Amino acid sequence: MPMQPSNDPLHGKTLKSILEELVARMGWEEMARRIPVRCFMFDPSITSSLKFLRKTPWAREKVEELWRVTSDK
């Protein structure tokens, strides 16, 4: 039975690539405004943000949702 393609826009996307796209698209300041977490507000970096988001499911969900609503797909 052949596999059907996924309808999930996040399918095949890594958290790192999602975060890098968001930072390139809107910058840390806008991300901190929309999702007010320390790792976006104070001395932000991809590494520190990934560490936090991997341990904090609610924050990761907010980042993924932000990517969904702002991406061109």
Secondary structure, DSSP 8 states (H G I E B T S, - for coil): --------TTTT--HHHHHHHHHHHHHHHHHHHHS--HHHHSS--HHHHHHHHHH-HHHHHHHHHHHHHH---
